[in-house]
Amino acid sequence: MILIVDSGSTKSDWIAVDSNGNQLLEKIRTKGLNPAILPEKKLFKIIKGAKELKKHKGEVTHVFFYGAGCGTENPRNLLKGVLQDIFVNAQIEVNEDTLAAVYATINTPTEAAVVCIMGTGSNCSYYDGQHLHQRVNSLGYILMDDASGNYYGKQLIRDYYFNHMPVTVKHAFDTKFNLESDYIKYNIYKQPNANAYLANFAEFMFLNKDSEYIVNLIKDGIRLFAKNMIFQFKEELKTVPVHFAGSIAFFAQDEIKAVAEEMGFKVGNFERRPIEGLVPFHTKDL
């Protein structure tokens, strides 16, 4: 049994397949497994809490894990150790989530492209057809993650409290969420996964895109992301497309295309959930 995992900070999707790519179990979903944020005990608890994973753990021969927070060595090794302790008969491979986005969005295995993730968090890399290149190390959701779910959640809350929202939007926002200051501060400063909490607010944007304020908010975040992340690869952008993965990018396609035209880069493919594209990639040589 081969497990392929696509994990963000909010949720993790697990697919179990055989060596021919045939799905063996219903898709399994757990909470997000970001080793840069969660301690070892929490990672163990989340994985062991999935009954189907626990039931079949001895049958697993390979685990291909792609996740947020796995771009640097220490968190990657932490998670790899957790997975190895649970799936004792398996070969474990842990990679950053950007690589999953690459494999799921490129048109051919050797296509060069700039590939972006916009989900709970955000990231951007250049794939030269063989290797992944990054020129900015992520410092996480507090300092980076422009145009991500947690970025937009933070902007919405700030605009609500600073009275920058139009009255009708503010009323709709207030109706949908508990916006008491103590409740917000409790979830951000005293609960785990503050980034995922903030990202929950982002859905509001896509339910209210008839508002000029919302459209401008989305575009402003994309411009910031393009300036800080996509244009790391200014020379490469002259010849390659920019692909996007993640739910924020998927639902903001119109705004991304508008900003791309404005800023001068070529938009390629959009993939909401990269995990489907990973199955043929990992089973073709097994």
Protein Blocks (a to p, Z undefined) as FASTA:
>chain_A
ZZdddddfkbccdddddfkopafbdcdddddddfklbcfklmmmmmmmpmklmmmmmmpm
bdcdddehilbfklmmmmmmmmmmmmmmbccddddfklmmmmmmpmbfklccddddddfb
ccddddehjaccdfbdcebjklnophiaklmmmmmmmmmmnopacfklmmmmmmmpccbf
klmmmmmmmcghklmmmmmmmmmmmmmmmbmklmmmmmmmmmmmmmmmmmmmmmmmmmpc
cddedjklmmmmmmmmmmmmmnopacfbddfblmlmmmmmmmmmZZ
